[in-house]
Amino acid sequence: MEIPHFRKFLTIIIIAGLIALSFLVLKPILMSIIFGFILAFILSPLYNFFVRLTKHPTSSATIVCVLLIAVILVPIYLLTPLMINQTIKFYLSAQNTDYSNILESIFPSLTASGDFSVDFGSAIQSFVIKGGNYLLDSLSKIVLNFPVILLHLVVILFALFFALRDKDALIEYIKSLSPFSKEIESKLFKSSKEITASVLYGQVIVGIMQGIIIGIAFFIFGVPNAILLTALAVVLGVLPIIGPMFVWVPVLAYLLVEGNVVSSVGIFIFGILASNIDNILRPVFVSRFTRMHSSIVLIGMIGGLFLFGILGLILGPLILAYLLIILEVYRSKNNKTLQSSPLIKVD
């Protein structure tokens, strides 16, 4: 083997080895770093506001991080004891509830057979109890692993700080590694930015707001375990197609069975408002040039949830989106223009 080729081969081996070792070093905190970058994208408008106000990028990034700490820690401090208490009450109530009678009250014609209502009620009770067990187990893990969670929070804040302060330099560095032409590179970054905004603002932020609206109704009308139900509504609100109605409709049925007409009407009104608010907010948050098909977003969220945990609700659709954008580059003739497809629309 000639010396130049040997040196080139050795260089590739060294670089590959360092990349592998770096991945192993970063693997335990990789999700925290990615989450910090995602937060930097979401909070970038707030950071830009403080930059215009202070004319100092470091101070502006610090202010955003401090505000984020307050937004995270204050609700955790106030709501965690209530969440634990309501989860325990929900678990105990689920064990003692007679779901057969509830089904017979709501669907008398479908439950005319006593055996059917008993079997179906038992199945519902088993499902609810398993859900309660999962919630209790998750909360206990959070309490026991609090020091580890705190370290991950520190990593998130560091990633957020540097991603905000040095975002321009970071973008230029990524562009310098791009193998595409300048024209394609520019459109690729534009489409990537828009699809990221589409997923984060149009799906995640709007979904969270839908869940919060339902939660407000739960508190106003005194629904039991309101905090727990609100958290569930927020999670389901983020998922496309599913939405928070899978929370407020069962609550509405429960209130009707209990004979609470006023609360039922109130929950129904808030539920309709929350289910349709995306028609108002989504056009405001989402660019009209880049959109993903809702089925791709849902598949990405579910797959991401299994692979990455709760953060996969964001990462899953983003990974599929970037893959589709890259495929559009190669699908376009001579790699000169980006075209739209049935799954993703690009400018």
C-alpha positions as CSV (number, residue, x, y, z in Angstrom):
1,M,0.0,0.0,0.0
2,E,1.4,3.4,-1.0
3,I,2.2,5.9,1.8
4,P,-0.5,8.6,0.8
5,H,-3.2,5.9,0.6
6,F,-2.1,4.4,3.9
7,R,-2.2,7.8,5.6
8,K,-5.7,8.5,4.1
9,F,-6.9,5.1,5.3
10,L,-5.4,5.7,8.7
11,T,-7.0,9.1,9.0
12,I,-10.5,7.6,8.2
13,I,-10.0,4.9,10.8
14,I,-9.0,7.5,13.4
15,I,-11.9,9.8,12.6
16,A,-14.4,6.9,12.6
17,G,-13.0,5.7,16.0
18,L,-13.3,9.2,17.5
19,I,-16.9,9.5,16.2
20,A,-17.8,6.1,17.7
21,L,-16.2,7.1,21.0
22,S,-17.8,10.5,21.0
23,F,-21.2,8.8,20.4
24,L,-20.6,6.5,23.4
25,V,-19.7,9.5,25.6
26,L,-22.7,11.5,24.5
27,K,-25.2,8.6,24.3
28,P,-26.5,9.0,28.0
29,I,-27.2,12.7,27.5
30,L,-27.9,12.8,23.7
31,M,-31.7,13.1,24.2
32,S,-31.1,16.0,26.6
33,I,-28.9,17.8,24.1
34,I,-31.4,17.3,21.3
35,F,-34.2,18.5,23.6
36,G,-32.1,21.6,24.4
37,F,-31.8,22.3,20.6
38,I,-35.6,21.9,20.2
39,L,-36.2,24.3,23.0
40,A,-33.8,26.8,21.4
41,F,-35.9,26.6,18.2
42,I,-39.1,27.1,20.1
43,L,-37.8,30.0,22.3
44,S,-35.8,31.7,19.5
45,P,-38.4,34.4,19.0
46,L,-38.2,35.2,22.8
47,Y,-34.4,35.3,22.6
48,N,-34.5,37.6,19.6
49,F,-36.8,39.9,21.5
50,F,-34.4,40.1,24.4
51,V,-31.4,40.6,22.0
52,R,-33.2,43.7,20.5
53,L,-33.9,44.9,24.0
54,T,-30.4,44.3,25.6
55,K,-28.1,44.3,22.5
56,H,-26.2,41.5,24.3
57,P,-26.6,37.8,23.1
58,T,-25.1,36.2,26.3
59,S,-27.4,38.2,28.6
60,S,-30.4,37.4,26.4
61,A,-29.7,33.7,26.4
62,T,-29.2,33.8,30.2
63,I,-32.5,35.5,30.7
64,V,-34.3,32.9,28.5
65,C,-32.7,30.1,30.5
66,V,-33.7,31.6,33.8
67,L,-37.3,32.1,32.7
68,L,-37.4,28.5,31.5
69,I,-36.1,27.3,34.9
70,A,-38.9,29.2,36.6
71,V,-41.5,27.9,34.2
72,I,-40.4,24.3,34.8
73,L,-39.5,24.2,38.5
74,V,-42.4,26.3,39.9
75,P,-45.1,24.0,38.4
76,I,-43.2,20.9,39.4
77,Y,-42.9,22.1,43.0
78,L,-46.5,23.0,43.2
79,L,-48.2,20.3,41.1
80,T,-46.1,17.1,41.9
81,P,-47.6,16.5,45.3
82,L,-51.1,17.1,43.9
83,M,-50.4,14.8,40.9
84,I,-49.2,12.0,43.2
85,N,-52.2,12.4,45.5
86,Q,-54.7,12.4,42.5
87,T,-53.0,9.4,40.9
88,I,-53.4,7.4,44.1
89,K,-57.0,8.5,44.4
90,F,-57.6,7.6,40.8
91,Y,-56.0,4.1,41.3
92,L,-58.2,3.4,44.3
93,S,-61.3,4.7,42.7
94,A,-60.7,2.6,39.6
95,Q,-60.6,-0.5,41.7
96,N,-63.9,0.2,43.4
97,T,-65.9,1.5,40.4
98,D,-68.6,-0.7,39.0
99,Y,-68.2,-0.1,35.2
100,S,-71.0,-2.5,34.3
101,N,-73.6,-0.1,35.9
102,I,-72.0,2.9,34.1
103,L,-72.2,1.1,30.7
104,E,-75.8,0.0,31.3
105,S,-76.7,3.7,32.2
106,I,-75.1,5.1,29.0
107,F,-75.8,2.3,26.5
108,P,-78.9,0.4,27.8
109,S,-79.7,-1.2,24.4
110,L,-76.2,-2.5,23.9
111,T,-75.9,-3.9,27.4
112,A,-79.2,-5.7,27.5
113,S,-77.2,-8.9,28.0
114,G,-76.0,-8.9,31.6
115,D,-73.0,-11.1,30.7
116,F,-71.8,-8.7,28.0
117,S,-71.9,-5.7,30.4
118,V,-70.1,-7.6,33.1
119,D,-67.4,-8.8,30.8
120,F,-66.9,-5.4,29.1
121,G,-66.9,-3.6,32.4
122,S,-64.3,-6.0,33.7
123,A,-62.2,-5.3,30.6
124,I,-62.5,-1.6,31.1
125,Q,-61.6,-1.9,34.8
126,S,-58.5,-4.0,34.0
127,F,-57.4,-1.4,31.5
128,V,-57.9,1.5,33.8
129,I,-56.1,-0.2,36.7
130,K,-53.1,-1.0,34.5
131,G,-53.1,2.7,33.5
132,G,-53.1,3.7,37.1
133,N,-50.3,1.2,37.9
134,Y,-48.2,2.7,35.0
135,L,-48.8,6.3,36.3
136,L,-47.8,5.3,39.9
137,D,-44.7,3.5,38.6
138,S,-43.7,6.5,36.5
139,L,-44.2,9.0,39.3
140,S,-42.1,6.8,41.7
141,K,-39.3,6.6,39.2
142,I,-39.3,10.3,38.8
143,V,-39.0,10.8,42.6
144,L,-36.3,8.1,42.9
145,N,-34.3,9.3,39.9
146,F,-34.5,13.0,40.8
147,P,-30.7,13.6,40.9
148,V,-30.3,12.0,37.5
149,I,-33.2,14.1,36.1
150,L,-31.5,17.2,37.6
151,L,-28.3,16.5,35.7
152,H,-30.2,16.1,32.5
153,L,-31.9,19.4,33.2
154,V,-28.5,21.0,33.5
155,V,-27.4,19.5,30.1
156,I,-30.6,20.8,28.5
157,L,-30.0,24.3,29.9
158,F,-26.4,24.3,28.6
159,A,-27.5,23.1,25.2
160,L,-30.3,25.7,25.1
161,F,-27.9,28.5,26.1
162,F,-25.2,27.8,23.5
163,A,-27.8,27.0,20.8
164,L,-29.4,30.4,21.3
165,R,-26.2,32.4,21.7
166,D,-24.2,30.7,18.9
167,K,-27.0,29.6,16.6
168,D,-25.7,31.6,13.6
169,A,-22.2,30.1,13.9
170,L,-23.8,26.6,14.4
171,I,-25.9,26.9,11.2
172,E,-23.0,28.1,9.2
173,Y,-20.9,25.2,10.4
174,I,-23.7,22.7,9.5
175,K,-23.9,24.3,6.0
176,S,-20.2,24.0,5.5
177,L,-20.6,20.2,5.9
178,S,-23.5,20.0,3.4
179,P,-22.7,18.0,0.2
180,F,-25.4,19.8,-1.8
181,S,-25.2,22.8,-4.1
182,K,-25.8,26.3,-2.6
183,E,-29.2,26.5,-4.3
184,I,-30.4,23.2,-3.0
185,E,-28.7,23.8,0.4
186,S,-30.6,27.1,0.8
187,K,-34.0,25.5,0.0
188,L,-33.2,22.5,2.1
189,F,-32.5,24.6,5.2
190,K,-35.6,26.7,4.5
191,S,-37.8,23.6,4.1
192,S,-36.3,22.0,7.2
193,K,-36.9,25.2,9.3
194,E,-40.5,25.4,8.1
195,I,-41.3,21.7,8.7
196,T,-39.8,22.0,12.1
197,A,-42.0,25.0,12.9
198,S,-44.9,23.1,11.4
199,V,-44.4,20.1,13.8
200,L,-43.4,22.1,16.9
201,Y,-45.8,25.0,16.7
202,G,-48.6,23.6,14.6
203,Q,-48.9,20.2,16.3
204,V,-47.1,20.3,19.7
205,I,-47.9,23.9,20.9
206,V,-51.5,23.8,19.6
207,G,-52.0,20.4,21.1
208,I,-50.7,21.6,24.5
209,M,-53.1,24.6,24.3
210,Q,-56.0,22.3,23.5
211,G,-55.2,20.2,26.6
212,I,-54.9,23.3,28.8
213,I,-58.3,24.6,27.6
214,I,-59.9,21.3,28.6
215,G,-58.0,21.4,31.9
216,I,-59.4,24.9,32.6
217,A,-62.9,23.4,32.1
218,F,-62.1,20.6,34.5
219,F,-61.1,23.0,37.2
220,I,-64.0,25.4,36.6
221,F,-66.6,22.6,36.9
222,G,-64.9,20.7,39.7
223,V,-64.2,17.5,37.8
224,P,-62.4,15.0,40.1
225,N,-58.6,14.4,39.5
226,A,-58.5,17.5,37.3
227,I,-54.7,17.8,37.3
228,L,-54.3,14.2,36.2
229,L,-56.9,14.5,33.5
230,T,-55.4,17.8,32.2
231,A,-52.0,16.1,31.9
232,L,-53.6,13.3,29.9
233,A,-55.5,15.8,27.7
234,V,-52.3,17.7,27.0
235,V,-50.5,14.5,25.9
236,L,-53.4,13.3,23.7
237,G,-53.8,16.8,22.3
238,V,-50.3,16.6,20.9
239,L,-51.2,13.5,18.9
240,P,-52.8,14.3,15.6
241,I,-56.2,12.7,14.7
242,I,-56.6,11.5,18.3
243,G,-56.8,14.7,20.3
244,P,-58.1,15.6,23.7
245,M,-61.7,14.5,23.0
246,F,-60.6,11.0,24.2
247,V,-60.4,12.6,27.6
248,W,-63.3,15.1,27.7
249,V,-65.9,12.8,26.1
250,P,-65.6,10.1,28.8
251,V,-65.6,12.8,31.5
252,L,-68.8,14.2,29.8
253,A,-70.4,10.7,29.9
254,Y,-69.4,10.4,33.6
255,L,-71.0,13.7,34.5
256,L,-74.2,12.8,32.6
257,V,-74.4,9.5,34.5
258,E,-74.0,11.5,37.7
259,G,-76.8,13.8,36.7
260,N,-74.6,16.9,36.7
261,V,-76.2,18.7,33.7
262,V,-74.6,22.1,34.2
263,S,-71.0,20.7,34.4
264,S,-71.8,18.5,31.4
265,V,-72.9,21.4,29.3
266,G,-69.8,23.4,30.4
267,I,-67.4,20.5,29.5
268,F,-69.1,20.0,26.2
269,I,-68.7,23.7,25.3
270,F,-65.0,23.8,26.3
271,G,-64.5,20.5,24.5
272,I,-65.9,21.8,21.2
273,L,-63.8,24.9,21.6
274,A,-60.6,23.0,22.3
275,S,-61.2,20.5,19.5
276,N,-61.7,23.3,16.9
277,I,-59.2,25.9,18.1
278,D,-56.5,24.4,15.9
279,N,-58.5,25.8,12.9
280,I,-57.7,29.3,14.3
281,L,-54.2,28.8,15.8
282,R,-52.6,26.4,13.2
283,P,-52.7,28.9,10.3
284,V,-51.0,31.5,12.6
285,F,-48.2,29.2,13.8
286,V,-47.6,27.1,10.7
287,S,-46.0,28.3,7.4
288,R,-48.3,27.8,4.4
289,F,-45.4,26.5,2.3
290,T,-44.3,23.4,4.2
291,R,-46.8,20.9,5.6
292,M,-46.7,17.2,6.5
293,H,-49.6,14.8,6.0
294,S,-51.3,14.2,9.3
295,S,-50.9,10.4,9.0
296,I,-47.1,10.8,8.7
297,V,-47.0,13.0,11.8
298,L,-49.1,10.4,13.7
299,I,-46.9,7.5,12.6
300,G,-43.8,9.4,13.4
301,M,-45.1,10.4,16.9
302,I,-46.1,6.8,17.8
303,G,-42.9,5.3,16.5
304,G,-40.8,8.0,18.2
305,L,-42.7,7.4,21.4
306,F,-41.7,3.7,21.4
307,L,-38.1,4.5,20.4
308,F,-37.2,7.7,22.3
309,G,-39.9,7.9,25.0
310,I,-42.0,11.1,25.5
311,L,-39.4,13.2,23.5
312,G,-40.2,10.9,20.5
313,L,-43.5,12.7,20.1
314,I,-41.4,15.5,18.7
315,L,-38.4,13.6,17.3
316,G,-40.3,11.0,15.4
317,P,-42.2,13.2,12.9
318,L,-39.1,15.5,12.5
319,I,-36.9,12.5,11.5
320,L,-39.5,11.4,9.0
321,A,-39.8,15.0,7.7
322,Y,-36.1,15.4,7.2
323,L,-36.0,12.0,5.4
324,L,-38.8,13.1,3.1
325,I,-37.1,16.4,2.4
326,I,-33.8,14.7,1.5
327,L,-35.7,12.2,-0.8
328,E,-37.3,15.2,-2.5
329,V,-33.8,16.5,-3.3
330,Y,-32.9,13.3,-5.1
331,R,-36.3,12.9,-6.7
332,S,-36.1,16.3,-8.3
333,K,-34.6,16.4,-11.7
334,N,-30.9,17.2,-11.8
335,N,-31.1,18.2,-8.1
336,K,-31.9,21.8,-9.1
337,T,-35.4,22.2,-7.6
338,L,-37.3,20.8,-4.7
339,Q,-40.8,19.4,-5.6
340,S,-43.8,18.6,-3.5
341,S,-45.1,15.1,-2.8
342,P,-48.4,13.8,-1.5
343,L,-46.7,13.3,1.9
344,I,-44.9,16.6,2.3
345,K,-45.3,20.0,0.6
346,V,-42.3,22.2,0.1
347,D,-41.8,25.6,-1.4
